[in-house]
């Protein structure tokens, strides 16, 4: 039966002619006339992914460069914490450290966002997301790349993806600081403890998702349970590894949920700080 996939169906050009087929069209691969045999809407998933990431990039860029409306006691935007510049808005009891002096005239968010941004950019799931969504590398499963050559992550700048583990350590520190900010959200606008508003719940949901996403990271899973030959000799690490593995199975969902939650938390603080919305207080 003729299937159109016989490797002998086409004759490759001589290797020294300068036009020899390569990649998915090399002589060792099935000679399929089309770029793929998929009949479903394979392009829909990468298109939605690209649109979602692009929307977040636009929003976060605006907020990161704005440099204002990021603190409304007791709430601080996760984009601006810790605030490490002298031009930061004073935050009562918050992570407000004047490490960078008056010479820093840009938004203080630019000094700290590099760490959570680097963590997400080098994340295994996000790499898949923007490789497919923006670079079409590959566009989808069983769909050939539009490029003639594939080098993977062996060359600059993609070889820098290997520093993901180190960004994980910084991400844990930032998550710890955001947890502290969430605890401070149990105060009122005068700094008195034992109070809660809608913003408290927003920050609580955000930090829960950030921790879930951070701990579901593949690097975290390897740190907890990697390089062990006998799990039976390390019952505590085995239990932790099993727990992290459960989170890791939902890494994609947690990546998107935490990305949305951090934008929602920032936007909520922006609304309150700018006076566009009054934070409802429960007690």
N, C-alpha and C positions, 0 to 999 in steps of 0.2 A: 504494500500500500504506500502510495506517495504521500509523505507528510510535509515535505518542504523543509525538513530539518536534517536531511542527510548532509554530513560535512563535505561530501564530494559534489554537492549540487553547484557549488561555485568554485572557481579555480583562482586561488590567491595570486596576486602579482608577485613576481620574483622579489626576493628580499632586497636585492641591490638596486631595484628600480626606483626606490624612493617613495613608492606608493603601496608598499606591502601592508595588507590589513593588520590591524593590531587591536588589542583590547578584546571587546566582545565580538569583534569581526575577524579575529585571527583564524588561521587554518585549523586550529585545534578545537574551535567552538562550533556549535551547530549553526548552519547557514540559514538563519531565519530572515526572510526578506524585510520584515517590519522591525521596528525598534523593540517591539514586545508583542505578546499574544494576549494581553489582558484586555478584557471587554468591559470591566467595571470602571467606575469613576475614580481611578487611582490617583488622579491629580487633586481630588477634593481635600484629602487630609493634609498634604503639604501646603496647599493654598490657605486653608484655615489656620494652620500653624504659623505661616508667614504673616498672615493678617494679625493674629493675636500678638505675636512678638513685636511686630512693627508698631501696633497701637501702644504697647507698653513702653517701647523705646521713645516714642514721641512724648508720651505723658511724663516719663521719668526724666527725660532731658529737660523739659520745661520746668519741672519742679526742682531739679538739681541745680539749675542755673538761676532760679528765682531768688534764692537767698533770703526769703522772708516768709512770714505766715507759717512757721513750722513749730511754734510753741505757744500753747494756750494752757496755762497751769490748770491741772497737773499733767497735761498731755504733751508729748513731744513726738514729732514725726519720726518714723523709723529710717527715713532718708537722711536725717540730720543727727543721729545719735550713734556713737558719742560725738559731741561737738568739740573739736580740738583747735579752734582758731580764736583769736582775740575778738574778732568781729561777731562772735556768736551772741545770740540773745541770752542773757543770764537765766539759768534754769535752777530753781530752788531745789537743792539736793540732788540734781540730776548729773549726768555724765558730761559736765561742762569744764573741759580742761584747756587752758590757754597755752597749748604747746606751740602753735604758730602765732607769731606776733602780729603787730600792726601792718607789717609789710604784705601780709596776705590780704588782698583786696577782693578776691573772688568769693563765690558762695562756699561756706564751710562744708557743704555736702560733698563737694568734689574731693575732699581729703579723705573721706571715709567710705564712700560708695565703691571705690576701687576694690575693696575686699569682698563684699557680697557679690559685686558684679563679676569679679574674677572667678569666684567660686561657681557662679551659675554659668559663666561662659565656658568653663572647662569641665562642667558636669557632663557625665556620659549621656544622660538623656538630652540635655540641651544641645550637645554637639550633634546628636542625631537630628534634632528638631531643626536647627538652623542650617545644617549641611543640606538637608532635603528641601527645607522651605525657601532658602535664599540662593543656595549654590547648585541645587539639583544634583547632589553628589551622594548617592543616586537620588533621582526624583521619588522613587518608591521601590518596593520589592519587585524583582523581576522586570525592572525597567532600566534599560541601559543608560549609562551616563552620557551626556552630550560631549564630554571631553575625550580626546584621543589618548590621553596618558593619565595614569593614576599613580600617585606617589604616597597616598595615605597621609599619616602624620609623622613622616620621617624627615621633613624639611621645614625650614623656617617659613612662616611663623607657627605652623600647626604643631611643630615639635614641642612648643611651649605648653601644649595641652597636658604634658606630663607633670606639670607642677600643680595639678589639681589637688593632690593630697595636702600640699602646704597651704593652699587656699582654704582647705577644709579646717585646718587649725585656726586660721583667722576667723572663719565663719562661726566657729564655736564660741570664740571670744565675743564677737559682735552679738550673737544670739544671747549670750549671758548678760551683756549690757542692756539689750532690749528687754530681757526678763526683769532686770532691775527697774527699768522705766515703767514696766507694766505694774510692778508692785507700788511704785510711786503714784500710779493712777488711782489708787484707793484712798487718795486724799481729796479734799475739796479745793476750790480755787484760792483758799486762804492758807493751805498747807496743813489743815487739820486731818488727822487719820480717821479711818472708819467710815468712809463715804464711797459711794459708787455712782457713776453716771453711765450714759450710753457709750461714751468714749472708752470707759473701762472695759466694757464687754468687747468693743471693737479691737482694742489692744490685746485682750486676752485671747480672742480667736486668732489674731495674727501671730502672736508668739507661739501658740500651740502648733499652728501649721508650719511656722518657720523651724521649730525644733523637730517636728515630724519629718519635714523635708531634709533637714541637715543630717539627721541620724539615719535616714534611709539611703544616704549616699553610699555608693559602691566602695569608696575609700574607707568609710567608717566600718562597713561590713568586714573589709579585709583587716583593718586595724584590730577589730574585736576578736575575730576568729581565724585570721590568716596565720600561716607559718606554724601551724600545729599539726603534728603527726597523729596524736591520739586525743580525741575530744574527751575520752573517758577519764583522762588524767587532769583535765581542766574543766570541771563541771560548771563553774561560774561563767567562764568565758563561753562555754558551749551554750549555756542558757541565754546569755547576752547575744551571742551570734544568731541563735534561733529567733530572738525577738527582733533584732535588726533585719534579719532576712525577711521576716514578715512585712516590715515596713518597706524594704527594698522592692518587694513584689509590686508595691503601689507607688513606686518612685515617680513615674510619669504623672499620675494624678496629683500627688503631693507637690510636684514641681509647679504645676499650673495653679493649684489651689493657693499655695504660698505666694506665688507671683501676683495673683489677684488680690490676696488679702493684704499684702504690703502696700499695694497701690490704694486700696480702699482705706487702710489705716492712715496713710499720708493725706489722702483727700479729705478724710473726716477732720483731721487736725487742721488742715488748711481752711476748711469751712468755719470751724470754731474760731481759729486765730484771726481770720479776716473779718469776723463779725457777721458772716452770711448766715450763720446757724447758731442757735443757742443749745448748748449741751444739756439734754434732759437729765436731771439728777434723781436717782431712785431713793437715796437716803444719805 
